[in-house]
């Protein structure tokens, strides 16, 4: 499963750098990068912590339940665009 882009998207939406994320998760910055690029296996505990830190536990649940990550990312993007539009009109 390609979870890396979803991890990165959640981190960026939370306004966190890789360094900040690493500190909060007690990981190295390079391991955060490896997770985001699918070069390191994602442990369940890291998955749960990642989405608690970023405030998006529903995305972790989607990954665990086997929801298509690309579909989730598209939904997140669409909803974000709609929220911005609603707030600016």
C-alpha positions in Angstrom: 0.0 0.0 0.0 1.3 3.4 -0.9 0.7 5.3 2.3 3.6 7.8 2.0 1.9 10.6 0.1 -1.0 10.5 2.5 1.4 10.8 5.5 3.0 13.8 3.8 -0.3 15.4 3.0 -1.5 15.1 6.6 1.8 16.5 7.9 1.7 19.5 5.5 -1.9 20.3 6.3 -1.0 20.3 10.0 1.7 22.9 9.1 4.5 20.7 10.4 8.0 20.3 8.9 9.7 16.9 8.8 11.9 18.0 11.7 8.9 19.0 13.8 7.1 15.8 13.0 10.2 13.7 13.8 10.4 15.4 17.2 6.8 14.8 18.0 7.0 11.1 17.0 10.4 10.5 18.5 11.8 9.5 15.1 14.7 10.8 13.1 13.9 13.3 10.3 15.3 10.8 7.8 12.8 8.2 9.0 10.0 10.7 8.6 11.2 11.2 5.0 11.5 7.4 4.4 8.0 6.9 5.6 6.7 9.6 3.4 8.5 8.1 0.4 7.4 4.5 1.2 11.1 3.4 1.9 10.3 2.4 5.5 7.6 0.1 6.7 4.9 1.9 8.6 4.3 0.4 12.1 0.7 0.5 13.4 1.9 2.6 16.5 3.6 5.2 14.2 0.4 5.3 12.0 -1.8 6.0 15.0 0.7 8.6 16.4 1.1 10.3 13.0 -2.6 11.0 12.7 -3.0 12.0 16.3 -0.3 14.5 15.9 -1.7 15.8 12.6 -5.3 15.8 13.8 -6.5 13.3 11.2 -7.3 10.0 12.9 -10.0 9.3 10.3 -7.3 8.9 7.6 -5.5 6.3 9.7 -8.7 4.4 10.0 -9.1 4.5 6.2 -5.6 3.1 5.7 -6.3 0.3 8.3 -9.6 -0.5 6.6 -7.9 -0.7 3.2 -9.5 2.3 1.6 -7.7 3.4 -1.6 -5.2 6.0 -0.5 -5.3 7.9 -3.8 -9.1 8.2 -3.4 -8.7 9.5 0.1 -6.2 12.1 -1.0 -8.6 13.3 -3.8 -11.4 13.6 -1.3 -9.2 15.6 1.1 -8.2 17.9 -1.7 -11.8 18.4 -2.9 -13.1 19.1 0.6 -10.2 21.5 1.4 -11.0 23.4 -1.8 -14.7 23.5 -0.9 -14.0 24.8 2.6 -11.7 27.6 1.3 -14.3 28.6 -1.3 -17.0 28.6 1.4 -14.9 30.7 3.7 -14.0 33.3 1.0 -17.5 33.8 -0.5 
